[in-house]
Amino acid sequence: MRGFGLVPLLAVVVVVVTGCANAVAGSPAATTDPSVSVSATDRASVGPSAAIDPCTLLTGTEIQQLGLLPSGRDTAAGGRACSWHKTGQYSVGIEVFDHAGLDQLSTVGRTITNHPVGAHDGRLVLSQGGGCGVYLQLTPTSIVVVDTAGVLTDTQSCQLADQYATLIEQKLPAEQR
């Protein structure tokens, strides 16, 4: 399984921590962009995203029903992340970024399409390196990202990312435009 950063943002990089048993070409380590720097002061937010713990967006019952195992927490690259894996199949990560919005997504090496989920504006992001993510806007400067990677086709990865995004979207605060 490979870890990947789906979309570098102006101030952050999405990080997924993976831990599946089956290997896929690539590095199992999470990726970060050394040119991105977010200070501890920047991480403190007064917006609606500040209170979100990504590890609580999937309930224990949902995790059990989906057959997921925890992979861990991460606070690298200016976001808060939590990830799970389905052994030998895929990983799913949920990241919260307090200081990056949909308008800051980089298109380099990615296909980005409009993809609202429920009451939130969103983007579907397919990475050339594999994996897919759904980016949900909370405010113009904060997002929640649900991404998947693993032994999946691009279509499967995007379908899974959308399913997980739909599952957690109803638990997010209302979008502020």
C-alpha positions as CSV (number, residue, x, y, z in Angstrom):
1,M,0.0,0.0,0.0
2,R,1.3,3.4,-0.8
3,G,0.8,6.6,1.2
4,F,0.1,9.7,-0.8
5,G,-0.5,13.4,-0.5
6,L,-3.4,14.0,-2.9
7,V,-3.2,17.7,-3.4
8,P,-0.6,20.2,-2.2
9,L,-2.4,23.3,-1.0
10,L,-0.9,26.8,-0.6
11,A,-0.4,26.2,3.1
12,V,-0.8,22.4,3.6
13,V,-0.3,19.0,2.2
14,V,-2.7,16.1,2.6
15,V,-1.2,13.2,4.3
16,V,-2.4,9.6,4.5
17,V,-0.9,7.1,6.8
18,T,-1.3,3.6,5.4
19,G,-0.9,0.2,6.9
20,C,-2.3,-2.5,4.6
21,A,-0.8,-5.9,4.4
22,N,-0.5,-6.2,0.7
23,A,2.3,-4.1,-0.9
24,V,1.9,-1.9,-4.0
25,A,4.7,-0.2,-5.8
26,G,5.7,2.9,-4.0
27,S,6.7,4.0,-0.6
28,P,4.6,3.0,2.5
29,A,5.5,6.3,4.2
30,A,3.3,9.3,4.4
31,T,4.3,12.1,2.0
32,T,4.9,15.7,2.9
33,D,6.0,18.7,0.8
34,P,9.2,20.2,2.4
35,S,8.3,23.6,0.9
36,V,5.1,23.8,2.9
37,S,5.4,25.3,6.4
38,V,2.5,25.9,8.8
39,S,3.4,27.2,12.3
40,A,1.7,26.1,15.5
41,T,0.1,29.5,15.7
42,D,-1.5,29.0,12.3
43,R,-2.9,25.6,13.4
44,A,-5.0,27.3,16.1
45,S,-8.3,28.2,14.5
46,V,-11.4,29.9,15.6
47,G,-13.5,28.5,12.7
48,P,-15.9,25.6,12.6
49,S,-13.2,23.2,11.6
50,A,-11.2,23.7,14.9
51,A,-13.5,21.5,16.9
52,I,-13.5,18.6,14.4
53,D,-11.5,15.5,15.4
54,P,-11.1,13.4,12.2
55,C,-10.9,10.2,14.2
56,T,-14.5,10.7,15.4
57,L,-16.1,11.2,12.0
58,L,-16.4,7.4,11.7
59,T,-18.2,5.8,14.6
60,G,-17.0,2.6,16.2
61,T,-20.1,0.9,14.8
62,E,-19.3,2.2,11.3
63,I,-15.7,1.1,11.5
64,Q,-16.7,-2.4,12.6
65,Q,-19.4,-2.7,9.9
66,L,-17.0,-1.6,7.2
67,G,-14.3,-4.0,8.4
68,L,-11.7,-1.3,9.0
69,L,-8.7,-1.4,11.3
70,P,-7.1,1.8,12.7
71,S,-3.9,3.0,11.1
72,G,-3.4,6.0,13.3
73,R,-3.4,9.8,13.8
74,D,-1.2,12.4,12.1
75,T,-0.7,16.1,12.6
76,A,1.9,16.7,9.9
77,A,1.6,19.4,7.2
78,G,-0.7,21.6,9.1
79,G,-3.7,19.3,9.3
80,R,-5.2,16.8,11.6
81,A,-5.6,13.3,10.1
82,C,-6.9,9.9,11.0
83,S,-6.7,6.8,8.9
84,W,-8.0,3.2,8.8
85,H,-7.3,0.3,6.5
86,K,-9.1,-2.8,5.2
87,T,-6.3,-5.4,5.2
88,G,-5.1,-6.2,1.7
89,Q,-7.6,-3.8,0.0
90,Y,-7.4,-0.1,0.7
91,S,-6.8,2.6,3.2
92,V,-9.0,5.6,3.9
93,G,-7.9,8.8,5.5
94,I,-9.8,11.8,6.8
95,E,-8.0,15.1,7.2
96,V,-9.1,18.4,8.5
97,F,-7.4,21.6,7.3
98,D,-8.2,24.8,9.2
99,H,-6.3,27.1,6.8
100,A,-6.9,25.9,3.2
101,G,-9.9,26.1,1.0
102,L,-11.1,24.5,-2.2
103,D,-9.9,27.5,-4.2
104,Q,-6.3,26.7,-3.2
105,L,-6.2,23.2,-4.7
106,S,-3.3,22.5,-7.1
107,T,-4.2,20.9,-10.4
108,V,-0.6,19.6,-11.0
109,G,-0.8,15.9,-11.6
110,R,-4.5,15.7,-10.7
111,T,-7.9,15.7,-12.3
112,I,-10.3,17.9,-10.3
113,T,-14.1,18.0,-10.8
114,N,-16.9,19.8,-9.0
115,H,-18.4,17.2,-6.6
116,P,-20.8,18.6,-4.0
117,V,-21.8,16.2,-1.2
118,G,-25.0,16.8,0.7
119,A,-25.0,20.5,1.7
120,H,-21.3,21.0,1.2
121,D,-19.5,22.2,-1.9
122,G,-16.8,19.7,-2.9
123,R,-14.3,18.5,-5.4
124,L,-13.4,15.0,-6.5
125,V,-9.6,14.8,-6.9
126,L,-8.0,11.9,-8.8
127,S,-4.2,11.7,-8.5
128,Q,-2.0,10.5,-11.3
129,G,-0.1,8.5,-8.8
130,G,-3.1,6.6,-7.7
131,G,-5.8,7.3,-5.1
132,C,-8.8,9.5,-5.0
133,G,-10.2,12.1,-2.6
134,V,-13.3,14.1,-1.9
135,Y,-12.6,17.6,-0.6
136,L,-15.5,19.1,1.4
137,Q,-15.6,22.8,2.1
138,L,-16.5,24.1,5.6
139,T,-15.5,27.7,4.9
140,P,-13.6,29.4,2.1
141,T,-10.5,28.7,4.2
142,S,-11.2,25.3,5.7
143,I,-11.8,21.8,4.3
144,V,-12.3,18.2,5.3
145,V,-10.7,15.6,3.0
146,V,-11.6,12.0,2.6
147,D,-9.1,10.0,0.5
148,T,-8.6,6.4,-0.4
149,A,-5.7,4.4,-1.9
150,G,-4.7,0.8,-2.3
151,V,-5.2,-2.2,-4.5
152,L,-8.0,-0.4,-6.3
153,T,-8.7,0.9,-9.8
154,D,-9.2,4.7,-10.1
155,T,-13.0,4.2,-10.4
156,Q,-13.1,2.0,-7.2
157,S,-10.9,4.5,-5.3
158,C,-13.2,7.4,-6.2
159,Q,-16.4,5.4,-5.5
160,L,-15.0,4.5,-2.0
161,A,-13.9,8.1,-1.3
162,D,-17.4,9.3,-2.3
163,Q,-19.1,6.7,-0.1
164,Y,-17.0,7.7,2.9
165,A,-17.5,11.4,2.2
166,T,-21.2,10.9,2.1
167,L,-21.1,9.0,5.4
168,I,-19.2,11.7,7.2
169,E,-20.7,14.8,5.5
170,Q,-23.8,14.8,7.7
171,K,-21.6,15.0,10.8
172,L,-19.8,18.1,9.6
173,P,-20.9,21.7,10.6
174,A,-22.9,23.5,8.0
175,E,-20.8,25.1,5.3
176,Q,-20.2,28.9,5.7
177,R,-19.7,30.7,2.5
